[in-house]
Amino acid sequence: MKANAPHIGFDRFIRLDWADTALRVRSGLADITELDQILTEAHAGLGAKKKTRTVLNRLWLEPREEVSGLAQRGVDIFSQVPDAQVAVLTWGMALAVYPFFAKTAEFVGRLTSIQGDCTTAEVHRRMAEIYGEREGTRRMTNMVLQSQVDWSLLSRSENGRTLTRRPSVTVQSPETVQWISEAVLMHVGRPLSLDGISGQPTLFPFSLGDNLGYVFSSSDSLDVRADSSGTRIVGLKHR
């Protein structure tokens, strides 16, 4: 999967209501013209609108083949689970589809893990170490951070220099816990322990709750087994 993934890709600010509308279009609850109208009103030019639409396509409307199953299961949750959490679902798809988004989330999660906040400069410095010291890296990191703030999963100070964790969002349904854990496993590309999943820095805004072994054992997509030391390991089932 990673060989075909966009190197950066997530290069636009994505409002949560845009993602919500894209999800409703994909699930048959809205018409594509509704999304088109929203994006037209929000963008000054056709080029900017097209770039935003490209991100929404990859997230929900026209996902790549290797993540299409994950996207469809996310749409099913949105359609069938009461009070489905759009921010959780969109975050999970962004982790699976966009390595740049996931790496930004990872650094924010790590840097805020002790005191609950960090500076944007620290995030930019670490992203530059991987993606290069260029204006594009800085701008696109800001796009990711701005989106995470809009989704109410991160706070940013008025001067833009400090990022602060918000209270953890409890992932409400077992189906959604299974699904976002699947998204994490697709991103990391290897099995993880139960603690390894719940403690992933990329999942810093969320709480997956207790009894994960039991929750995962009922999933059609996750495989739970014990290693030689008795530690329960979670991987993706082959489809």
C-alpha positions as CSV (number, residue, x, y, z in Angstrom):
1,M,0.0,0.0,0.0
2,K,2.7,2.5,1.0
3,A,4.4,2.4,-2.4
4,N,1.3,3.8,-4.0
5,A,0.4,6.3,-1.3
6,P,0.8,10.0,-2.0
7,H,4.0,11.3,-0.5
8,I,2.4,14.3,1.0
9,G,-1.1,14.7,-0.5
10,F,-3.0,16.2,2.4
11,D,-2.3,19.7,1.2
12,R,-5.6,21.4,1.9
13,F,-7.4,22.6,5.0
14,I,-10.4,20.3,5.3
15,R,-13.4,21.5,7.4
16,L,-15.3,18.8,9.2
17,D,-18.6,19.8,7.7
18,W,-17.1,19.2,4.2
19,A,-16.0,15.7,5.3
20,D,-19.5,15.2,6.8
21,T,-21.1,16.2,3.5
22,A,-18.8,13.9,1.5
23,L,-19.7,11.0,3.8
24,R,-23.4,11.7,3.3
25,V,-22.9,11.8,-0.4
26,R,-21.1,8.5,-0.3
27,S,-23.8,6.9,1.8
28,G,-26.6,8.2,-0.4
29,L,-27.9,10.7,2.1
30,A,-26.9,13.7,0.0
31,D,-26.4,14.7,-3.6
32,I,-23.0,15.6,-5.0
33,T,-24.4,19.0,-6.0
34,E,-24.8,19.8,-2.3
35,L,-21.0,19.3,-1.8
36,D,-20.2,21.1,-4.9
37,Q,-22.2,24.1,-3.8
38,I,-20.6,24.2,-0.3
39,L,-17.1,24.0,-1.8
40,T,-17.9,26.7,-4.4
41,E,-19.0,29.1,-1.7
42,A,-15.9,28.4,0.4
43,H,-13.2,28.8,-2.3
44,A,-12.2,31.8,-4.2
45,G,-11.0,30.0,-7.3
46,L,-11.7,26.8,-9.3
47,G,-8.1,25.6,-8.7
48,A,-8.4,25.7,-4.9
49,K,-11.8,24.0,-5.0
50,K,-10.5,21.2,-7.2
51,K,-7.6,20.6,-4.8
52,T,-9.9,20.4,-1.9
53,R,-12.2,18.0,-3.8
54,T,-9.2,15.8,-4.6
55,V,-8.5,15.3,-0.8
56,L,-12.2,14.6,-0.2
57,N,-12.2,12.1,-3.1
58,R,-9.3,10.2,-1.6
59,L,-10.8,10.2,1.8
60,W,-14.4,9.2,1.0
61,L,-15.7,9.7,-2.5
62,E,-13.2,7.9,-4.7
63,P,-10.6,6.1,-2.3
64,R,-7.8,4.2,-3.8
65,E,-8.4,0.5,-4.3
66,E,-6.2,-0.6,-1.4
67,V,-8.2,1.4,1.1
68,S,-11.6,1.1,-0.6
69,G,-12.7,-1.7,1.8
70,L,-11.8,0.4,4.8
71,A,-13.7,3.4,3.4
72,Q,-16.8,1.3,2.7
73,R,-16.8,-0.1,6.2
74,G,-16.5,3.5,7.5
75,V,-19.5,4.5,5.4
76,D,-21.4,1.5,6.8
77,I,-20.7,2.7,10.3
78,F,-21.8,6.2,9.4
79,S,-25.0,4.9,7.9
80,Q,-25.9,2.3,10.6
81,V,-24.4,3.3,13.9
82,P,-26.4,5.9,15.8
83,D,-24.5,9.1,16.5
84,A,-21.6,8.0,14.3
85,Q,-18.6,10.2,15.0
86,V,-17.6,11.9,11.7
87,A,-14.3,13.3,13.2
88,V,-13.2,9.8,14.3
89,L,-14.0,8.3,10.9
90,T,-12.4,11.1,8.9
91,W,-9.3,11.0,11.2
92,G,-9.0,7.2,10.6
93,M,-9.2,7.5,6.8
94,A,-6.7,10.3,6.9
95,L,-4.3,8.0,8.8
96,A,-4.7,5.2,6.3
97,V,-4.6,7.4,3.2
98,Y,-2.1,10.1,3.9
99,P,1.2,9.3,5.5
100,F,1.9,13.0,5.9
101,F,-1.2,13.5,8.0
102,A,-0.3,10.5,10.1
103,K,3.2,11.7,10.7
104,T,2.0,15.1,11.8
105,A,-0.5,13.4,14.2
106,E,2.3,11.2,15.5
107,F,4.6,14.1,16.3
108,V,1.8,16.1,17.9
109,G,0.8,13.0,20.0
110,R,4.4,12.4,21.1
111,L,5.2,16.0,21.9
112,T,2.0,16.6,23.9
113,S,2.1,13.3,25.7
114,I,3.9,14.6,28.9
115,Q,2.6,18.2,29.5
116,G,-0.4,18.3,27.2
117,D,1.0,20.9,24.8
118,C,3.8,21.7,22.5
119,T,4.9,24.5,20.1
120,T,4.1,24.5,16.4
121,A,7.8,25.2,15.9
122,E,8.6,21.8,17.4
123,V,6.2,20.0,15.0
124,H,7.5,21.9,12.0
125,R,11.1,21.1,12.9
126,R,10.4,17.3,13.1
127,M,8.4,17.3,9.9
128,A,11.2,19.2,8.1
129,E,13.6,16.5,9.2
130,I,11.6,13.9,7.2
131,Y,10.1,15.9,4.3
132,G,12.7,18.6,3.9
133,E,13.2,22.2,4.9
134,R,11.0,23.8,2.3
135,E,8.0,26.1,2.3
136,G,5.7,23.3,1.1
137,T,6.4,21.2,4.1
138,R,5.6,24.0,6.5
139,R,2.5,25.1,4.6
140,M,1.1,21.6,4.4
141,T,1.8,20.8,8.1
142,N,-0.2,23.9,8.9
143,M,-3.0,22.6,6.7
144,V,-3.1,19.4,8.7
145,L,-3.0,21.2,12.1
146,Q,-5.7,23.6,11.0
147,S,-7.9,20.7,10.0
148,Q,-7.3,18.9,13.3
149,V,-8.3,22.1,15.2
150,D,-11.4,22.5,13.1
151,W,-12.4,18.9,13.8
152,S,-12.3,19.9,17.6
153,L,-9.6,17.3,18.2
154,L,-6.7,19.8,18.9
155,S,-6.5,23.4,20.3
156,R,-4.3,26.1,19.0
157,S,-3.4,29.4,20.8
158,E,-4.5,32.7,19.3
159,N,-1.0,33.5,18.2
160,G,-0.8,30.1,16.6
161,R,2.4,29.1,18.4
162,T,1.1,26.6,20.9
163,L,-0.9,23.3,20.4
164,T,-2.8,21.9,23.3
165,R,-4.6,18.5,23.6
166,R,-8.3,18.6,24.2
167,P,-10.0,16.1,26.5
168,S,-10.0,12.7,24.9
169,V,-12.9,11.8,22.7
170,T,-14.3,8.4,23.7
171,V,-14.9,6.2,20.6
172,Q,-18.4,5.2,21.2
173,S,-19.3,2.0,19.4
174,P,-17.4,-1.3,19.2
175,E,-17.7,-1.1,15.4
176,T,-15.9,2.2,15.4
177,V,-13.2,1.1,17.8
178,Q,-12.5,-1.9,15.5
179,W,-12.6,0.3,12.4
180,I,-10.1,3.0,13.6
181,S,-7.8,0.3,14.9
182,E,-7.9,-1.3,11.4
183,A,-7.0,2.1,10.0
184,V,-4.0,2.4,12.4
185,L,-2.8,-1.1,11.4
186,M,-3.0,-0.2,7.7
187,H,-0.9,2.9,8.4
188,V,1.9,1.2,10.5
189,G,2.0,-1.9,8.2
190,R,2.5,-4.5,10.9
191,P,0.7,-6.2,13.8
192,L,0.6,-4.4,17.2
193,S,-0.1,-5.4,20.7
194,L,-3.3,-4.3,22.4
195,D,-1.4,-1.7,24.3
196,G,0.5,-0.8,21.1
197,I,-2.8,0.1,19.4
198,S,-4.4,2.0,22.3
199,G,-1.1,3.9,22.9
200,Q,-0.4,4.9,19.3
201,P,0.6,8.6,19.2
202,T,-1.5,9.0,16.1
203,L,-4.6,8.3,18.2
204,F,-3.8,11.0,20.8
205,P,-7.3,12.6,20.5
206,F,-9.2,9.4,21.3
207,S,-9.9,6.9,24.0
208,L,-10.7,3.4,22.8
209,G,-12.1,2.2,26.1
210,D,-11.5,-1.1,27.9
211,N,-11.7,-4.8,27.0
212,L,-10.1,-4.3,23.6
213,G,-9.2,-8.0,23.3
214,Y,-12.9,-8.8,23.5
215,V,-13.9,-6.0,21.1
216,F,-11.3,-7.0,18.5
217,S,-12.2,-10.7,18.7
218,S,-15.6,-10.0,17.2
219,S,-14.2,-8.1,14.2
220,D,-14.3,-9.6,10.7
221,S,-11.2,-7.5,9.8
222,L,-8.9,-8.0,12.8
223,D,-7.0,-11.1,13.8
224,V,-6.1,-11.5,17.5
225,R,-3.6,-14.0,18.6
226,A,-1.0,-14.6,21.4
227,D,2.7,-14.5,20.8
228,S,5.2,-16.8,22.5
229,S,5.2,-14.7,25.7
230,G,1.4,-14.6,25.9
231,T,1.1,-11.0,24.7
232,R,-2.0,-10.6,22.6
233,I,-1.2,-9.3,19.1
234,V,-3.6,-7.7,16.7
235,G,-3.1,-7.8,12.9
236,L,-5.2,-7.5,9.8
237,K,-7.0,-10.5,8.4
238,H,-6.2,-11.3,4.8
239,R,-9.1,-10.7,2.5
